[in-house]
Amino acid sequence: MKKWIVALFCLLLAMDAAIAGETIKVGTWKTAQTIQPYFYAYFLGAQKPCEVLAFTNPADQKTALLAGSLAMCGTTLAHAIHSAAQGEPVVVVAALCNKSSALVVRSSENIQAVADLKAKKIGYVPGTMHEILLREALLRAKLNPDTDVQLTRVDFFDMGTALAQGGIDAFLSGEPFPSLALHEGYGRILAYPYYDDAVGTINAAMIVTRATIDKRPELVTDLVKAHARATNFLRRHPAQWLAKAAEFGTAPEVLQKAAANIELAWEMDDAFVAKVKALGARMQALKMIERQPDYDRLFDLRFAREIMADEALFNGGGKKE
């Protein structure tokens, strides 16, 4: 009996050692508005090494998360709603960014208002937050997105080239592509198409799986705290934020323009969830989802609330010297 207890104790120690020595993998995009994971290592400490994997779209990140290859990853709130509506066990644990989108038209086109886009070819990525913003902007201008304009699928990284070469007349995308078009002269920003107060400027968030929350809540706590600290640090040190973002290949002068259209975020509360629910209602009205997800399961606010209750962490979060 004693040998069995000793063996079990040794096994538990080995498991703890393995967990302590693991590399935590987090997914995000290489953009200024989704940059926080690249700073997690400063706040997790040497005992919790963190590896950041870069993706080009939220769907691939989520696939890796569900496969167990990531502990946490970024996604757009629209994609989180869509995934949860399909019954996938994703859970939003922190905000990631707000704003960050713009509707851009070719400089040579005489387009002064959204209504002037009638019969024009507009680049977009289906199933994204940008598609929702685009469709809503067109509807408010009394244009039918399916009949009055030509919606053309174009990858985010190809939109600038397509606009400059005349393949499309406009696009709605996230930064830095709108600011890049403005900086290089082939495009100009027609509008920042955000929602009314019901939805606001919400954009993206960090997600984990339900299994990770159930089995390793302490890991989620560590990651959300690192995310909050990284966000607070970058808000207070914009030069370091943009310097790191420039490493992704965007010129500093372009990032300076884009920064005015970006809000880094981590905070979540009941008001935030209400905005996401309003977004879900818009998505269903646009027939992007057939049913609403279970928002009580989609969100877990306990981690953000714990940070908000800690005044030192809530107001601070800078790198420890």
N, C-alpha and C positions, 0 to 999 in steps of 0.2 A: 504494500500500500504506500509506504514511504517512498519507495523507488518511483512509483507511478506519479506521486505528487511532485517529486523532484524533477522528473522528466517533463511533466506538464509545465512546471515553473520555467524550466530552461527553454521550452518551446515558446512560451509567451515572451520571454526575454528576447529570443531570436526574432520573433515577429515584430516586437517593438523596435529592435535595432534596424530591421529591414525597412520599417516605415519611416524611422528617423533618418535613415540614409537615402531615402528615395528622392528622385528628382521630380518635382511637381511640374507638370506640363500644362501650359495655358495657351489658348489660341486667340489670335486677334488679327486685325489687318495692319498693314504698314501705312497708316495715315495719322495725321496730327490729332484727329479727333478720337482715335482708338488706341492711343499710345501708352496708356497707363501700365499695362502688363510689363512693358520693357523696364519699368522701374520697381517692380515687385521685389526683386532680389535685394534691394537696399533695405527693405523693411521686413522681409521674412527672416533674414539672418543666415549665417553660414550653415546652420544645422538643417535648414530647409531649402536646399538648392532649387532654383526655378528655371525652367527652360521655356522660352516663348517661341511658339511655332506660328509662322505667318501664313495666312490664307487670303484668297482674293474674293471670297463671298461667304455669307453666313451659313448657307446650306452645307458646305463642306466642313465648316467648323463644327456644326451640330452633328453631322454624321460621325466625325471623329470622337466627339464627346460621348455619343450614345454607344460607340464601339468600345469605350473605355480607354481610348488613347489620350484623352485630355481630362484634367481634373475640373477645369472651368474654361469657358470661352465666351467671346463676344457674339452678339447677334443683334439684328434690328428687332425692335419691338413688334413690327409687323410680322416678321418671320417667327418670333416666339409665339405670337397669337396663332398663326397658321399651324405651327407644330403642335401646340397644345390642343387645338381644335381637332387634330387628327389622332389625339390620344397619346402622343409621345410624352415620355416622362421628363420633360424639361422644367426647370424651376428658375425663375428670375430672382437673383439675390442682391443685385446692385445695379444702379443706373450706370451708363458708360459715357454718353454724350447727348447733347441737345443741339438743335439747329443743324448747321453743317451742309445744307442743301441750297441749290439755286437753279432757276430756270434761265438758260443761256440761249441767245439767238446769234446768228451770224451777223457780224458788223455791217456787211454790205446790204443786208436786208432792211427794208423800211418797215420794221415791226416795232410799234410803239406801245402796244397793249396786248394782253393775252388773246383778246378777241381777234387780233390781226393774224393769229396763227391758223386761221381757217384755211384748209387745203394744204397746209404745210406739212413737211415730213419731220417728225420729232423723234429723236433717239431716247430710248429708255431701257431699263432692265426689268422684265416682268417679275411680279411677285415680291417686289421690294417696297420699302417705304417711299422711294422716289416715284414709283408707279402710282401709289395712292395720292401723293401730293400733286402729281401731274394731272391725274383724272379729276381731282377735286378742283384744281385751278381752272381746268377747261370747262367743267360744269358751271362754275361760278360765272364764267364769261359767256355762258349760254352756248357752248360748243359741245356737241356730242363726241366723246373721245373715240367712238367706234366708227363714226360716219363723216364727221366734219374735218378730221385731221388724219394723217397717216402715221400711226404709231409704228415705229421701226425698232426692232430689237438690236441694240448695239452694246457691246461690252463697255464697262466704265472706262477702261484704259484705251479704248478705240474712239471714244466720243469726240475728243478734240480733233483728231485727224479727220474723222468723218465730217465734222463741221467746217474745218478749214478748207477741205477739198470739195465742199458742196454736196456731199453725199446725204446730209441732213440739213435742215434749216434751223433746228433748235435741239436742245437736249436738257433734261433735268437730271442732275447728278449731285453727288456729294463732293465736298472739297477734297483735294485742291483743284479739281478739274475746272470748275467755274472761274476761280481766280487765275488759273493758268491761261484760260482762253482770253480773259480780260488783259492779263499782263502781256501776252504775245500779240494782241491786237486783232485776232480773227473772230473774237466773240465779245459780246457785252451782256451784262446781267439784266434781264428783263424784269425779274421779280424774285423775291424770296417767298415762295409759296407755302407759308405755314398755315396751320389750322386756326380756328377761332379759339376762344378761351377754354372750350370744352376739352380740346385735345392739346392745345398749346404747341410747344416746340420739341416735344419728346422725340427721341430718335432711336437710340440703341441702349443695350443693357448687357450685363454679364449673367450667364446661366450655368447651372450645374445640373446633374441628374438627381432625381428623387432618391435613387439608391445611395448616392454620395452623402446627401443630407441625413438619411436614415442611419447609415453605417459609420460615417466619419464627419459628424457635425463640427468637430474641432478643426478639421482641415478647412472646411468652408468658412469658419470664423476667421482663421488666419488669413485666408485669401481675401475675404471682404475687407478686413482691416488693412491689409497691404494695399488693396485697391483704393480705399478711402485716403490712406496716407499719401499714396502716390498722386492721387488727384489733387489733394490739398497742396502738396509740395509744388506741383506743376502750375497750379493757379498762382502761387506766390512767386514763382520763378519762371516767368514767361520766356526769358532768354534761353534757359536750359531746355524748356519744353520745345521751342522752335529749333534749337540747335540739334536736338535728337531727331526731330521730324525731318530735318534737312538731310540726315543720313539715309533716308528712304529714297532720295533722288530728286526731291523738289527744291528749287532754288529758294534761298532765304527770303528774297524780296517777294516771291509768290506767297510764301507762308505768312508773311506779314499782312498781306491782303486777306488771306483766308482766315487768319486768326480772329478777325472781327465778326466772322460768321460761324464761330465754333464756341461751344460751351462744354467743357469737360465736366463730368458729373459722377456722383456715386450715391447721393441721397435718394431714399425712397420712403414714402409714407402713404397714408390712405388717399391723399389728394393725387399722388402720382398714379396709384392704381386706378383711380376714377378716370384719369385721362386715358389710360390704356384701354379701359372698358369702352370709353367713347370712341377710341380708335377702332376697336373691334367691331363696334356697331357700324362704323363707316365701311369697314372692310366687308361686312356681310351685305350691306346695302349695295356695294359695288360688285357683289357676287364673287369676291375673292376667297371667301370661306362660306361653307354651307350652314355652320352652326357656331355658336359662341363656345369658347372653352370654359372649363371650370377655373375661374380666376382665383379661387381660394387655394387651388393646387398649383396654379401657375406661379403664384407669388409666395415668397417666404420673407416676411419683413423683419423677422427677429434679429437677424444679423445687423442690418442697417440701424434698427432701433437701439441695439446695444451700443453702437458707436455714437449715435446721436445723444444717448443718455450720458456718455462719457465726455464731459465738457473739454477736457484736455485733448482728447483724441479728435473730437468733433471740430474744434477750432484750430488744432495744430496739425500734426502729421508730417512735419518736416523730417528730413533725414537726420538721424542722430549722429552727432560728431564723435 
